[in-house]
Amino acid sequence: MFKDEKITRKSDLENNDSLSAYDGMTCQQNSNCFELFYKLIEDKRPRRILEIGTALGGFTQYLKHVCDELNMDTDIRTYDIYDSYEYSIMIKKGIDVRVEDIFLQDYSGLLNTEIAEYIKSEGNVIVLCDGGNKIKEFNLLSQYLKTGDIIMAHDYGYDTETFSKKINKVYWNWHEISESDIDESVKKYNLKPYMQDEFDRAVWVCKIKE
């Protein structure tokens, strides 16, 4: 099992709780995410990581720790629409935390055009969709990807049957995005599965732009 002394693995899915923590800060993730994201970052060595949905900040801080441990000069930018006291701690650690809504109300476009440029700039990027509407976040942001970029979304199950039989009360209790929700964007923007069999255990969909 992947080990890090700052990781607290907590899971009680019968009571709707799988809130693992990093360095005392809640991650709101299945604990399988730690080893898998370490492997992903080590393999792809992204220039930038864009996260939608900072929440309580533990997962974002873990991503920063991985990049630092691997001696990578990776810029991490994370957005949330609600402020939290944890964010000042994160900023001091070198994480670019921004409290603002970046999407138009109907998700037909971006309020902040910097986001598109952030993704399209030189160097590979990992885009993490974990905000209030993961389906629309994925479908909107995938259009800006370059070859080699990764886009992911949390609370994923291939379909309702798969979630019911293999995920619910096993790995995770929340199902907010299925393959059919993103199929059009996957085909349109030439997105292919990347480490998907592994990331199924962490309830993230993972696609690479080819």
Backbone torsions as a table, in degrees:
resi	resn	phi	psi	omega
1	MET	NA	137.0	176.3
2	PHE	-59.4	133.0	-176.3
3	LYS	-125.6	141.6	172.8
4	ASP	-154.9	125.6	-172.7
5	GLU	-63.6	-16.6	-179.8
6	LYS	-90.2	-5.8	-179.4
7	ILE	-87.6	130.1	172.3
8	THR	-112.4	115.9	-179.5
9	ARG	-94.2	119.0	-176.8
10	LYS	-133.3	128.5	-179.5
11	SER	-153.2	120.3	174.8
12	ASP	-143.0	72.6	-171.3
13	LEU	-68.9	-20.8	175.4
14	GLU	-63.6	-27.6	178.2
15	ASN	-109.7	24.1	175.1
16	ASN	62.9	33.9	-176.9
17	ASP	-130.0	117.0	172.4
18	SER	-141.5	48.1	-170.9
19	LEU	-94.1	75.5	174.2
20	SER	-62.0	159.9	-176.2
21	ALA	-132.6	156.1	173.1
22	TYR	-126.0	123.5	-179.7
23	ASP	53.6	37.8	176.6
24	GLY	83.2	0.3	-178.4
25	MET	-111.6	130.8	-174.6
26	THR	-62.7	136.1	-178.5
27	CYS	-99.9	-22.9	-174.6
28	GLN	53.4	47.8	-178.0
29	GLN	-140.0	151.5	165.7
30	ASN	-65.4	140.9	-173.0
31	SER	-67.2	-13.7	175.4
32	ASN	-64.4	-18.6	-176.4
33	CYS	-62.2	-30.5	-171.9
34	PHE	-62.8	-54.5	-178.9
35	GLU	-66.6	-35.4	-176.2
36	LEU	-71.8	-40.7	178.2
37	PHE	-71.8	-31.8	173.9
38	TYR	-60.2	-46.9	-179.2
39	LYS	-64.0	-43.2	-180.0
40	LEU	-60.6	-47.8	-178.9
41	ILE	-67.1	-39.3	178.3
42	GLU	-63.7	-39.4	-178.3
43	ASP	-73.4	-46.1	-172.4
44	LYS	-91.4	-23.9	179.1
45	ARG	44.8	64.1	-175.0
46	PRO	-67.7	147.6	173.1
47	ARG	-74.4	-33.4	-177.9
48	ARG	-141.8	150.8	171.0
49	ILE	-125.8	124.8	177.5
50	LEU	-111.9	121.3	-179.7
51	GLU	-116.8	129.8	172.2
52	ILE	-103.6	113.1	-179.0
53	GLY	106.0	77.4	-178.4
54	THR	-70.2	-37.0	-178.2
55	ALA	54.9	-125.0	-175.9
56	LEU	-91.4	-0.9	166.7
57	GLY	88.1	-10.5	-176.2
58	GLY	-64.8	-41.8	-179.1
59	PHE	-66.6	-40.8	178.6
60	THR	-61.7	-41.3	178.6
61	GLN	-66.2	-33.2	176.2
62	TYR	-64.8	-43.0	177.6
63	LEU	-58.9	-41.1	177.7
64	LYS	-63.4	-42.1	178.8
65	HIS	-60.5	-44.6	-179.6
66	VAL	-61.0	-46.7	-179.9
67	CYS	-61.6	-40.9	179.2
68	ASP	-66.5	-42.7	-178.5
69	GLU	-63.9	-32.3	179.7
70	LEU	-88.7	8.1	178.8
71	ASN	56.4	44.2	179.6
72	MET	-107.3	135.7	177.2
73	ASP	-91.5	65.5	-175.9
74	THR	-95.0	127.5	176.1
75	ASP	-82.8	127.7	178.7
76	ILE	-115.3	119.6	178.0
77	ARG	-120.5	130.1	-176.6
78	THR	-132.5	140.6	-176.7
79	TYR	-121.2	141.6	170.0
80	ASP	-147.8	156.1	-179.5
81	ILE	-92.3	-8.0	178.7
82	TYR	-119.2	136.8	178.8
83	ASP	-80.8	158.3	178.5
84	SER	-150.3	149.7	-178.1
85	TYR	-63.2	-24.6	-179.5
86	GLU	-65.4	-22.9	-171.4
87	TYR	-66.5	-32.9	178.0
88	SER	-65.5	-34.6	176.7
89	ILE	-65.8	-42.8	-178.3
90	MET	-65.5	-41.0	179.7
91	ILE	-61.7	-39.4	178.3
92	LYS	-64.1	-24.3	179.3
93	LYS	-88.5	2.7	175.9
94	GLY	95.8	13.8	177.6
95	ILE	-94.6	132.5	179.7
96	ASP	-84.7	95.8	-178.0
97	VAL	-100.5	127.4	-178.9
98	ARG	-128.5	129.1	179.3
99	VAL	-102.7	98.1	179.2
100	GLU	-167.3	156.1	174.5
101	ASP	-89.8	123.7	-175.3
102	ILE	-102.2	-5.0	-175.6
103	PHE	-110.2	145.3	167.9
104	LEU	-61.5	156.5	-173.1
105	GLN	-57.3	-35.6	-179.5
106	ASP	-96.4	8.1	179.4
107	TYR	60.6	27.4	177.6
108	SER	-82.8	-9.7	-179.8
109	GLY	-172.9	-172.2	-176.4
110	LEU	-107.8	137.8	171.7
111	LEU	-75.4	-30.4	-177.4
112	ASN	-113.7	106.2	-177.0
113	THR	-71.1	-12.5	177.1
114	GLU	-61.6	-28.0	-177.1
115	ILE	-61.9	-47.0	-179.7
116	ALA	-60.8	-43.3	-179.8
117	GLU	-67.5	-34.5	178.1
118	TYR	-61.3	-41.6	179.6
119	ILE	-73.5	-41.8	-173.0
120	LYS	-79.3	-12.5	-178.3
121	SER	-62.7	161.2	-177.2
122	GLU	-58.7	140.6	180.0
123	GLY	99.6	145.0	-177.2
124	ASN	-66.6	147.5	179.5
125	VAL	-130.5	147.0	169.4
126	ILE	-109.8	123.4	179.7
127	VAL	-106.7	124.0	-177.7
128	LEU	-113.1	115.9	-179.6
129	CYS	-99.3	105.3	-177.1
130	ASP	-144.1	34.3	-179.9
131	GLY	-97.8	-148.5	-172.5
132	GLY	-79.6	-17.8	177.5
133	ASN	-144.1	83.5	-172.6
134	LYS	-62.4	-34.7	179.9
135	ILE	-62.4	-51.7	-177.1
136	LYS	-71.4	-32.2	175.7
137	GLU	-62.0	-48.0	-179.8
138	PHE	-60.9	-49.4	-175.5
139	ASN	-66.1	-33.7	178.9
140	LEU	-76.4	-47.9	-173.2
141	LEU	-75.8	-22.2	-177.4
142	SER	-64.5	-22.8	-179.1
143	GLN	-68.4	-18.4	-176.0
144	TYR	-95.1	-2.1	-175.2
145	LEU	-69.3	148.4	172.5
146	LYS	-102.9	164.6	175.8
147	THR	-56.4	129.9	-179.6
148	GLY	94.2	-12.2	177.9
149	ASP	-73.9	154.5	179.3
150	ILE	-115.1	138.4	170.7
151	ILE	-128.7	139.1	-174.8
152	MET	-138.2	159.0	173.8
153	ALA	-145.1	141.1	-175.1
154	HIS	-89.4	165.9	179.8
155	ASP	64.0	41.7	-174.5
156	TYR	-99.2	139.6	166.4
157	GLY	-141.4	140.9	-173.8
158	TYR	-53.2	-43.1	174.0
159	ASP	-156.6	177.5	-175.4
160	THR	-65.4	-35.0	179.8
161	GLU	-66.4	-44.7	177.9
162	THR	-61.4	-43.9	179.4
163	PHE	-61.3	-45.1	-177.3
164	SER	-64.0	-40.6	-173.4
165	LYS	-87.3	-33.1	-170.0
166	LYS	-116.5	-17.7	-172.1
167	ILE	-115.5	-49.5	-173.3
168	ASN	-58.7	125.5	-178.1
169	LYS	63.4	12.4	173.9
170	VAL	-112.3	-57.4	177.3
171	TYR	-109.4	-34.4	-168.7
172	TRP	-166.7	155.9	-176.9
173	ASN	-112.4	3.9	-175.5
174	TRP	-118.5	131.1	-179.0
175	HIS	-128.1	103.9	-175.3
176	GLU	-118.7	-5.1	-179.6
177	ILE	-153.2	134.8	178.8
178	SER	-121.3	168.5	-179.4
179	GLU	-61.8	-37.3	-179.1
180	SER	-64.8	-24.7	-179.9
181	ASP	-70.1	-23.8	-174.4
182	ILE	-120.0	4.0	-173.4
183	ASP	-57.2	-40.6	-178.5
184	GLU	-63.6	-45.0	179.0
185	SER	-67.5	-38.1	178.7
186	VAL	-58.3	-44.4	179.8
187	LYS	-72.7	-44.2	-175.2
188	LYS	-64.1	-38.4	-174.5
189	TYR	-105.9	12.0	175.0
190	ASN	56.7	57.3	178.7
191	LEU	-99.3	135.5	-178.0
192	LYS	-122.5	151.0	177.9
193	PRO	-60.5	142.2	176.7
194	TYR	-136.8	118.7	-178.1
195	MET	54.5	28.6	-171.1
196	GLN	-66.4	-39.8	178.9
197	ASP	-58.4	-35.6	179.1
198	GLU	-75.8	-44.2	-177.0
199	PHE	-71.9	-15.0	172.5
200	ASP	-56.9	-33.3	-178.9
201	ARG	-73.1	-13.8	177.7
202	ALA	-111.9	8.7	-179.8
203	VAL	52.3	45.7	172.1
204	TRP	-121.4	137.3	166.9
205	VAL	-86.4	139.9	-176.6
206	CYS	-135.2	117.9	-179.3
207	LYS	-126.8	147.6	176.0
208	ILE	-117.8	140.6	177.8
209	LYS	-81.1	123.7	177.4
210	GLU	-110.5	NA	NA
